[in-house]
């Protein structure tokens, strides 16, 4: 077992719509790219957290460049 802390955001949370979808999608991507479960969860946590700093669902999904620079 392990505990993963909430991702530290650079911007305030403005909308949580789609955060669960962002997490699930990113977790699947992490596993599909052969990340260990813990690393896939950390990646999904980051993607979902960043998605809450934007409005909407699909429009809030972060791009790869955003993840690299966050």
C-alpha positions as CSV (number, residue, x, y, z in Angstrom):
1,X,0.0,0.0,0.0
2,X,1.0,3.6,-0.5
3,X,-0.3,7.1,-0.1
4,X,-0.1,9.8,-2.8
5,X,-0.5,13.4,-1.7
6,X,-2.6,15.9,-3.6
7,X,-0.7,17.5,-6.5
8,X,0.5,21.0,-5.7
9,X,-1.1,23.4,-8.2
10,X,0.4,26.6,-9.5
11,X,-3.0,28.1,-10.2
12,X,-6.2,28.0,-8.1
13,X,-8.9,25.4,-8.7
14,X,-11.8,27.0,-10.7
15,X,-13.8,24.0,-12.0
16,X,-13.7,20.3,-11.1
17,X,-15.8,19.2,-14.0
18,X,-14.0,16.4,-15.8
19,X,-11.4,15.9,-13.2
20,X,-12.4,12.2,-12.7
21,X,-12.4,11.6,-16.4
22,X,-8.9,13.2,-16.6
23,X,-7.7,11.0,-13.8
24,X,-9.1,7.8,-15.3
25,X,-7.8,8.6,-18.8
26,X,-4.4,9.5,-17.6
27,X,-4.2,6.4,-15.4
28,X,-5.0,4.2,-18.4
29,X,-2.4,6.1,-20.5
30,X,0.2,5.6,-17.8
31,X,-0.5,1.8,-17.6
32,X,-0.6,1.5,-21.4
33,X,2.9,3.1,-21.4
34,X,4.2,0.6,-18.9
35,X,4.4,2.8,-15.9
36,X,4.3,1.0,-12.5
37,X,1.0,1.4,-10.8
38,X,2.3,4.0,-8.3
39,X,3.9,6.1,-11.1
40,X,0.7,5.9,-13.2
41,X,-1.3,7.1,-10.2
42,X,1.1,10.0,-9.7
43,X,0.8,10.9,-13.4
44,X,-3.0,10.7,-13.2
45,X,-3.1,12.8,-10.1
46,X,-1.1,15.5,-11.9
47,X,-3.3,15.5,-15.0
48,X,-6.5,15.6,-12.9
49,X,-5.2,18.4,-10.7
50,X,-4.1,20.5,-13.6
51,X,-7.5,20.0,-15.3
52,X,-9.2,21.7,-12.3
53,X,-7.4,25.0,-13.1
54,X,-9.4,25.4,-16.3
55,X,-13.1,25.7,-17.1
56,X,-15.1,22.8,-18.6
57,X,-14.5,19.1,-19.2
58,X,-12.8,18.4,-22.5
59,X,-11.4,21.9,-22.7
60,X,-9.7,21.5,-19.4
61,X,-7.5,18.4,-20.3
62,X,-3.9,19.5,-20.2
63,X,-1.6,19.1,-23.2
64,X,1.7,17.2,-23.0
65,X,3.7,20.4,-23.0
66,X,1.8,21.6,-20.0
67,X,2.6,18.4,-18.1
68,X,6.3,18.7,-18.9
69,X,6.5,22.3,-17.8
70,X,4.3,22.0,-14.6
